[in-house]
Amino acid sequence: MSVIQINHLSFTYDGGLMPVFTDLTLRLDSAWRLGLVGRNGRGKPR
């Protein structure tokens, strides 16, 4: 089992007035199936 861990992540859009999230901590187990969703042209990796 592998784990991906992200600590203290914050994100604000350029020119945004408020952050989308701040100080996010996330642990993802490699046994999980994950999907990234979003509108076309919004910078999702291929």
Buried (B, 14 or more C-beta within 10 A) or exposed (E): EEEEEEEEEEEEEEEEEEEEEEEEEEEEEEEEEEEEEEEEEEEEEE
